[in-house]
Amino acid sequence: MQGLTVAASGNDSQELLAAAAACFAVRARDRAPSAFAPVAIGPDAGRAVDLIASATGGDPDAIAPHRLEATASPLVAAKIGGAALDPALLLDRLRAAAAGDVLVTALAGGLMAPLTPRYAVRDLARDLGAPVVVATYARAGLVNEALTTITAARGGALHVAGVVLTGWDDDPGRIVLEERAALAELAGVPVVTLPDSARDAESLHEVAARWPIDEWLEPTPDAHAADAIEQRQEVVLDPYTAWDGDDVALGDPRTTPRPRIMEALEQIVAAEGPMTATRAYSLYNKASGGRKLTSAARAPLSSALYWLAREGKVTLVREADVPWQGDDVARMPDHPEVRVRELGPRELIEVPLDEIAELMRRLRAAQGVAYETGLKRAVLSAYGLVRLTARADEYLGLALDLAGEPASAP
């Protein structure tokens, strides 16, 4: 099944209407669409969801499991509406909603808006892995709004296939017309319009039949991607949030009651996850005054982390499920599985290999690095490191296996 993600650039982007039109565009190509809107925001969301259901033949409640009245970020709208957003559950519901040939997903609030304190809309878009079409309301200033969203998408290694300008007036005026032209030139992707008058199934179908849906679903490298490789564009890493244990008084793990150890480990994982279990244990051990993480100190820490996982307070991926890592990997339930971040206070071998592998994929796409040594050195440069030691070379080799090993140097 192919997919298309319609991502709002703000709270009034009418992404649901754009998603409905995209579904009608799929139908116009004699293909079967399905749709999902994890969070439908705003007082008019219900009507737009009904239009999506009309285009797909789906159940409106399955298409949009969370309909929230407050016009705010998903996190805030859910808090005000008394709803709980669980990324894992949303992904499960999305898979259940998928049917037909093409799944169209509508994401509200903006890519950098939070769904939970540790999981953004962009994280969900990355988990979907589909090309992104940005929905932006047609008004003065639309260039900045759309390009900011496009930059956020590309910074997260998402492919931007196009832009839909919603709320398009029959007589938009010179400013909006000039902004549309500027956006088309600067974004390097197709920019289409969705008239403000298109509010029913028939008019949405008529408008969307002219959209380049095949091009969006089968994206070819756009001008931005070619320019990025030509210019060896820098890959932007998310900031690393380190756990601050300087002012925390922790007891020796060999004698401290397990509930107190669990409380501290949960704080550590919340700050730095996804992280290797060994780093979490080392941070606790150091904060408790220990010098070396001995097997005697590790045992109660390991037990406490397993109990946290058993109680659902952390997600623990066991070593047997990630044999390349040679360690358990811990994160909070609402952390994305992979977060590509700055090195921070970590040593290279403390960075989860899945994280380095994803960084390698992004470096390869952005800079065109096509051989093993060059990619390893690009990773070191991204992390602000210089020397490719034997230990680092071996660790990065494991990450290359995960990323799909490039060719040898010519």
C-alpha positions as CSV (number, residue, x, y, z in Angstrom):
1,M,0.0,0.0,0.0
2,Q,1.2,3.5,-0.8
3,G,0.7,6.4,1.5
4,L,0.4,10.2,1.6
5,T,0.7,12.4,4.7
6,V,-1.1,15.7,4.6
7,A,0.6,17.8,7.3
8,A,-0.8,21.1,8.6
9,S,1.5,24.1,8.9
10,G,-0.6,25.5,11.7
11,N,-3.9,25.3,13.6
12,D,-6.1,26.7,10.8
13,S,-4.6,24.9,7.8
14,Q,-7.7,22.9,6.9
15,E,-5.7,19.8,6.5
16,L,-8.8,17.6,6.9
17,L,-10.4,19.2,3.8
18,A,-7.1,18.8,2.0
19,A,-6.9,15.1,3.0
20,A,-10.5,14.6,1.8
21,A,-9.6,16.2,-1.5
22,A,-6.5,13.9,-1.7
23,C,-8.8,10.9,-1.2
24,F,-11.1,12.1,-4.0
25,A,-7.9,12.6,-6.2
26,V,-7.0,8.9,-5.5
27,R,-10.5,7.9,-6.5
28,A,-10.3,9.9,-9.7
29,R,-7.4,7.6,-10.7
30,D,-9.6,4.6,-10.2
31,R,-7.8,3.6,-7.0
32,A,-9.2,2.9,-3.6
33,P,-8.3,5.3,-0.8
34,S,-8.4,4.9,3.0
35,A,-7.8,7.6,5.5
36,F,-6.8,8.3,9.1
37,A,-6.7,11.5,11.2
38,P,-5.1,10.7,14.6
39,V,-6.2,14.0,16.0
40,A,-9.0,16.1,14.4
41,I,-8.9,19.6,15.8
42,G,-11.4,22.4,15.8
43,P,-15.2,22.9,15.8
44,D,-15.6,22.1,12.1
45,A,-13.5,18.9,12.2
46,G,-16.6,16.6,12.2
47,R,-17.9,17.9,8.9
48,A,-14.5,17.5,7.3
49,V,-14.2,14.0,8.7
50,D,-17.6,13.1,7.2
51,L,-16.3,14.3,3.8
52,I,-13.2,12.0,4.2
53,A,-15.6,9.1,5.0
54,S,-17.6,10.0,1.9
55,A,-14.4,9.8,-0.2
56,T,-13.2,6.5,1.3
57,G,-16.4,4.7,2.4
58,G,-14.8,4.4,5.9
59,D,-16.3,4.8,9.4
60,P,-15.8,8.4,10.6
61,D,-15.1,7.2,14.2
62,A,-12.3,4.9,12.9
63,I,-11.0,7.6,10.6
64,A,-10.7,10.2,13.5
65,P,-10.6,8.5,16.9
66,H,-9.9,11.8,18.7
67,R,-12.0,14.9,17.8
68,L,-11.0,17.8,19.9
69,E,-12.8,21.2,20.1
70,A,-9.9,23.4,21.2
71,T,-7.9,25.0,18.4
72,A,-4.5,24.3,19.8
73,S,-1.5,21.9,19.5
74,P,-2.6,18.3,19.8
75,L,-1.0,18.0,23.3
76,V,-2.9,21.1,24.6
77,A,-6.2,20.3,22.8
78,A,-6.1,16.8,24.3
79,K,-5.4,18.1,27.8
80,I,-8.3,20.6,27.5
81,G,-10.6,17.9,26.1
82,G,-9.7,15.3,28.7
83,A,-8.2,12.9,26.1
84,A,-5.1,10.8,26.3
85,L,-2.9,10.5,23.2
86,D,-0.8,7.3,23.0
87,P,1.5,7.2,20.0
88,A,1.7,3.4,20.0
89,L,-2.1,3.1,20.1
90,L,-2.5,5.7,17.4
91,L,-0.2,3.7,15.1
92,D,-2.1,0.6,15.8
93,R,-5.4,2.3,14.9
94,L,-3.8,3.7,11.8
95,R,-2.8,0.2,10.7
96,A,-6.3,-1.0,11.4
97,A,-7.7,1.8,9.3
98,A,-5.5,1.1,6.3
99,A,-7.3,-0.5,3.4
100,G,-7.4,-0.2,-0.3
101,D,-4.5,1.1,-2.4
102,V,-3.5,4.4,-0.8
103,L,-3.7,5.5,2.8
104,V,-4.1,9.3,3.3
105,T,-3.2,10.5,6.8
106,A,-4.0,14.0,8.0
107,L,-1.8,15.5,10.8
108,A,-3.0,18.5,12.7
109,G,-1.2,21.3,14.5
110,G,2.1,21.6,12.7
111,L,5.0,19.2,12.4
112,M,6.9,20.5,15.5
113,A,3.7,20.6,17.6
114,P,3.7,18.0,20.4
115,L,1.4,15.0,20.6
116,T,2.8,14.1,24.0
117,P,5.6,15.8,25.9
118,R,8.2,13.5,24.2
119,Y,6.6,12.8,20.8
120,A,5.9,15.4,18.2
121,V,3.7,15.3,15.1
122,R,6.9,15.0,13.0
123,D,7.8,11.8,14.9
124,L,4.5,10.4,13.8
125,A,5.1,11.5,10.2
126,R,8.4,9.7,10.3
127,D,6.9,6.6,11.7
128,L,4.4,6.7,8.8
129,G,7.3,7.1,6.3
130,A,5.0,8.4,3.5
131,P,5.6,11.5,1.3
132,V,4.4,14.7,2.8
133,V,2.1,17.3,1.3
134,V,2.0,20.5,3.4
135,A,-1.4,22.2,3.9
136,T,-1.2,25.9,4.4
137,Y,-4.0,28.5,4.5
138,A,-3.8,31.0,1.6
139,R,-3.1,34.4,3.1
140,A,-0.4,37.0,3.1
141,G,2.7,35.5,4.8
142,L,2.0,32.0,3.5
143,V,5.5,31.6,2.1
144,N,7.1,31.8,5.5
145,E,4.5,29.5,7.1
146,A,4.8,26.8,4.3
147,L,8.6,27.0,4.0
148,T,9.0,26.7,7.8
149,T,7.0,23.5,7.7
150,I,8.9,22.2,4.7
151,T,12.2,22.9,6.4
152,A,11.0,21.0,9.5
153,A,9.9,18.1,7.3
154,R,13.2,17.9,5.4
155,G,15.2,18.4,8.6
156,G,13.5,15.2,9.8
157,A,14.4,13.4,6.6
158,L,10.8,13.5,5.3
159,H,10.2,13.8,1.6
160,V,8.0,16.8,0.7
161,A,6.0,16.0,-2.4
162,G,3.8,19.2,-2.7
163,V,1.9,22.0,-1.0
164,V,-1.9,22.6,-0.9
165,L,-3.0,26.2,-0.4
166,T,-6.4,25.9,1.3
167,G,-9.1,28.5,1.6
168,W,-8.2,29.8,-1.8
169,D,-10.4,32.8,-2.8
170,D,-11.8,33.3,-6.3
171,D,-10.1,36.7,-6.2
172,P,-7.1,36.2,-3.9
173,G,-5.4,39.5,-4.6
174,R,-2.0,40.3,-5.9
175,I,-0.1,39.7,-2.6
176,V,-1.4,36.1,-2.2
177,L,-0.8,35.4,-6.0
178,E,2.8,36.7,-5.7
179,E,3.3,34.6,-2.5
180,R,2.1,31.5,-4.3
181,A,4.5,32.1,-7.2
182,A,7.4,32.7,-4.8
183,L,6.5,29.5,-2.8
184,A,6.5,27.4,-5.9
185,E,9.9,28.7,-6.9
186,L,11.5,28.4,-3.4
187,A,9.9,25.1,-2.4
188,G,10.8,23.3,-5.6
189,V,7.6,21.2,-5.4
190,P,4.1,21.4,-7.0
191,V,1.8,24.0,-5.3
192,V,-1.9,23.5,-5.8
193,T,-4.9,25.3,-4.5
194,L,-8.1,24.2,-2.7
195,P,-10.9,26.8,-3.2
196,D,-12.7,28.0,-0.2
197,S,-15.9,27.2,-1.9
198,A,-15.0,23.5,-2.2
199,R,-16.9,22.2,0.8
200,D,-18.8,19.3,-0.5
201,A,-18.0,15.9,-2.1
202,E,-18.8,16.9,-5.7
203,S,-16.7,20.1,-5.6
204,L,-13.8,18.5,-3.8
205,H,-13.7,15.7,-6.4
206,E,-13.8,18.2,-9.3
207,V,-10.9,20.2,-7.9
208,A,-8.7,17.3,-6.8
209,A,-9.0,15.5,-10.1
210,R,-6.5,18.0,-11.4
211,W,-4.0,17.5,-8.6
212,P,-0.7,15.7,-9.4
213,I,-1.5,12.8,-7.1
214,D,0.5,10.3,-9.1
215,E,3.6,12.5,-8.8
216,W,3.0,12.8,-5.1
217,L,2.6,9.1,-4.5
218,E,5.6,8.2,-6.7
219,P,8.0,11.0,-5.8
220,T,11.1,11.6,-7.8
221,P,14.1,13.6,-6.3
222,D,13.0,17.2,-6.3
223,A,15.2,20.3,-6.9
224,H,15.8,20.6,-3.2
225,A,17.2,17.1,-2.9
226,A,19.5,17.7,-5.9
227,D,20.7,21.0,-4.5
228,A,21.3,19.5,-1.1
229,I,23.6,16.8,-2.5
230,E,25.4,19.4,-4.7
231,Q,26.0,21.7,-1.8
232,R,26.6,18.9,0.7
233,Q,23.9,20.3,3.0
234,E,24.4,20.0,6.7
235,V,22.1,17.5,8.5
236,V,20.5,19.3,11.5
237,L,20.5,17.1,14.7
238,D,18.0,17.5,17.5
239,P,19.4,18.9,20.7
240,Y,20.4,16.3,23.3
241,T,18.8,16.7,26.7
242,A,21.1,15.3,29.3
243,W,20.0,14.1,32.7
244,D,21.2,16.4,35.4
245,G,22.2,14.3,38.4
246,D,24.5,16.8,40.0
247,D,22.1,17.8,42.7
248,V,20.5,14.4,43.1
249,A,21.4,12.4,46.2
250,L,21.2,8.7,45.2
251,G,22.1,5.8,47.4
252,D,24.4,2.8,46.6
253,P,22.4,0.6,44.3
254,R,23.4,-2.5,46.3
255,T,21.7,-1.2,49.4
256,T,19.0,1.2,48.1
257,P,15.4,0.0,48.0
258,R,14.3,-0.9,44.5
259,P,11.4,1.7,44.4
260,R,13.9,4.5,44.9
261,I,16.2,3.1,42.2
262,M,13.2,2.8,39.9
263,E,12.2,6.5,40.5
264,A,15.7,7.7,39.6
265,L,16.1,5.4,36.5
266,E,12.7,6.6,35.2
267,Q,13.9,10.2,35.4
268,I,17.1,9.2,33.6
269,V,15.3,7.5,30.8
270,A,12.8,10.3,30.5
271,A,15.6,12.8,29.9
272,E,17.9,10.8,27.6
273,G,15.9,7.9,26.1
274,P,16.2,6.1,23.8
275,M,19.4,5.1,25.5
276,T,21.4,1.9,26.2
277,A,20.7,0.4,29.5
278,T,24.4,0.5,30.4
279,R,24.4,4.3,30.0
280,A,21.4,4.6,32.3
281,Y,23.1,2.3,34.9
282,S,26.4,4.2,34.6
283,L,24.7,7.6,35.2
284,Y,22.9,6.3,38.3
285,N,26.1,4.7,39.6
286,K,28.2,7.8,39.1
287,A,25.5,10.0,40.8
288,S,25.5,7.6,43.7
289,G,29.3,8.0,44.2
290,G,30.3,4.8,42.5
291,R,33.4,4.8,40.3
292,K,33.1,1.6,38.3
293,L,29.9,-0.1,37.2
294,T,30.6,-3.5,38.7
295,S,28.4,-6.6,38.2
296,A,27.3,-6.2,41.8
297,A,26.1,-2.7,41.2
298,R,24.6,-3.5,37.9
299,A,22.3,-6.3,39.1
300,P,19.9,-4.2,41.2
301,L,19.9,-1.5,38.5
302,S,19.0,-4.0,35.9
303,S,16.2,-5.5,38.1
304,A,14.8,-2.0,38.7
305,L,14.7,-1.2,35.0
306,Y,13.0,-4.5,34.2
307,W,10.3,-3.7,36.9
308,L,9.8,-0.3,35.3
309,A,9.2,-2.0,32.0
310,R,6.9,-4.5,33.6
311,E,4.8,-1.7,35.1
312,G,4.6,0.0,31.7
313,K,6.5,3.1,32.9
314,V,9.3,2.6,30.4
315,T,9.7,0.6,27.2
316,L,12.6,-1.8,27.3
317,V,13.8,-3.4,24.1
318,R,15.7,-6.5,25.2
319,E,19.1,-7.3,23.9
320,A,17.8,-10.5,22.2
321,D,15.6,-8.2,20.0
322,V,18.5,-5.9,19.1
323,P,21.5,-8.3,18.9
324,W,23.6,-5.7,17.0
325,Q,23.5,-3.4,20.0
326,G,24.7,-6.0,22.5
327,D,22.7,-4.2,25.2
328,D,19.1,-3.5,26.2
329,V,17.7,-0.2,25.0
330,A,15.3,1.9,27.2
331,R,12.9,4.7,26.3
332,M,9.7,6.2,27.6
333,P,6.5,4.8,26.1
334,D,5.9,8.1,24.2
335,H,9.5,8.5,23.0
336,P,9.9,7.8,19.3
337,E,11.9,4.6,18.7
338,V,14.8,6.6,17.1
339,R,15.8,10.1,17.9
340,V,18.7,11.6,15.8
341,R,20.3,14.0,18.2
342,E,23.6,15.8,19.0
343,L,26.2,13.7,20.7
344,G,25.9,15.6,23.9
345,P,27.8,14.2,26.9
346,R,27.7,10.7,25.4
347,E,30.6,8.8,24.1
348,L,30.2,7.5,20.5
349,I,29.7,3.9,21.7
350,E,26.9,5.1,24.0
351,V,24.8,6.3,21.1
352,P,22.3,3.6,20.1
353,L,23.3,2.0,16.8
354,D,19.8,2.5,15.4
355,E,20.3,6.3,15.9
356,I,23.7,6.3,14.2
357,A,22.2,4.2,11.3
358,E,19.4,6.7,10.8
359,L,22.0,9.6,10.9
360,M,24.0,7.7,8.2
361,R,20.9,7.5,6.0
362,R,20.2,11.2,6.3
363,L,23.9,12.1,5.6
364,R,23.8,9.9,2.5
365,A,20.6,11.6,1.3
366,A,21.7,15.1,2.1
367,Q,25.4,15.0,1.1
368,G,25.6,12.1,-1.4
369,V,28.3,10.3,0.6
370,A,28.6,7.0,-1.2
371,Y,31.4,5.1,0.3
372,E,32.2,3.6,3.7
373,T,35.0,5.7,5.1
374,G,33.4,8.9,3.9
375,L,30.2,8.1,5.6
376,K,32.0,7.2,8.9
377,R,33.9,10.5,8.8
378,A,30.7,12.4,8.0
379,V,29.1,10.9,11.2
380,L,32.2,12.0,13.2
381,S,31.9,15.5,11.7
382,A,28.2,15.7,12.6
383,Y,29.0,14.8,16.2
384,G,31.9,17.2,16.4
385,L,34.5,14.5,16.6
386,V,37.8,14.2,14.7
387,R,39.6,11.0,15.2
388,L,38.4,7.7,13.8
389,T,39.8,5.4,16.4
390,A,39.8,1.6,16.0
391,R,37.0,1.3,18.5
392,A,34.9,4.0,16.7
393,D,35.6,2.4,13.4
394,E,34.3,-0.9,14.6
395,Y,31.2,0.6,16.2
396,L,30.4,2.6,13.1
397,G,30.8,-0.5,11.0
398,L,28.0,-2.1,12.9
399,A,25.8,1.0,12.2
400,L,26.7,0.7,8.5
401,D,25.3,-2.8,8.5
402,L,22.0,-1.4,9.8
403,A,21.9,1.6,7.4
404,G,22.7,-0.5,4.4
405,E,26.4,-0.5,3.7
406,P,27.6,1.9,0.9
407,A,30.1,1.1,-1.7
408,S,33.8,1.0,-1.0
409,A,35.8,4.1,-1.8
410,P,36.6,4.5,-5.5
